[in-house]
């Protein structure tokens, strides 16, 4: 039960209060819906965390042009056309 509460709290922090409300409503229906809700809440939290990390990585690359060259991500828009 403690792990279940931890998952709900993490997902609520990441996905917003509407997920907690949905979770509490569906939890009263059936164990199958409870399991489905766990999957959805965890998926939303993971997606949110992944997209946030991608955004942070993109910002770091934009601030450091040397790292763009290092990873082969040069900006070809500044190059004259062939």
N, C-alpha and C positions, 0 to 999 in steps of 0.2 A: 504494500500500500504506500510506503514511503517513496519508492521509486516512481509510482504512478503520480503522486502529488508533485514530485520533482519535475517530471515530464510536463505536467500541466502548467506549472509555474514558468518553466523555461519557454514553453510555447506561447504562453500568454504575454510574456515580456517581449518576445520576438514578433508575434503575429497580431497582438492587440487584444483588447478586452472582448471583442465579439466572439473570438474563438473560445474563450472561457465560458461564455454564455451558451454557445452551441454545445460545448462539451457537457455542461451540466444538464442541458435539456435531453441530449441523446443518451446520457448515462442512465437515465431512468427507464429507457425503452428495453434494451436487451443486451446481453453480453456480446453478441455479434456486432451490434451497433457501437458498443463501447470499444471493441477492438478496431473497428473501422475508423472511429474518431481518433484513436491513438495514432493510427497510420497517417491520417490527414494532418493532425496537429504537428506530429513529428516531421512530416514532409514539408509543411509550410515553414517550420522553424529552420530546417536544414537549408531550404531554398533561400530564405531570407539571409541566413548567415553566409552562404556561398556567394550570393550576389553582392553582399556588403564587402566581402573580401576581394572580389573581382574589382569592384569600384575603387577600393583602397589601392590595389596593385596598379590599376590604370593611372591613378593620380600620382603614384610614386614614379612610374615610367615617364609621365608627362613632365615632372619636375626635374628629372635627371636624364638629359639627352645622351650621356655616355652609356647609360645602361641600355638605351634603345639600340645603339650600335652593337653593343655586346651581345644582345639577344637576337640580332638580325631584324630589328623592327624599325629600320630607318624610315624617315618620312620622305617618300618619293615625290610628293606634291611640289617640293621646292626645286626639283631637278628639271632642266629644260627638256622638252619633248625631243625624241630622236628623229 
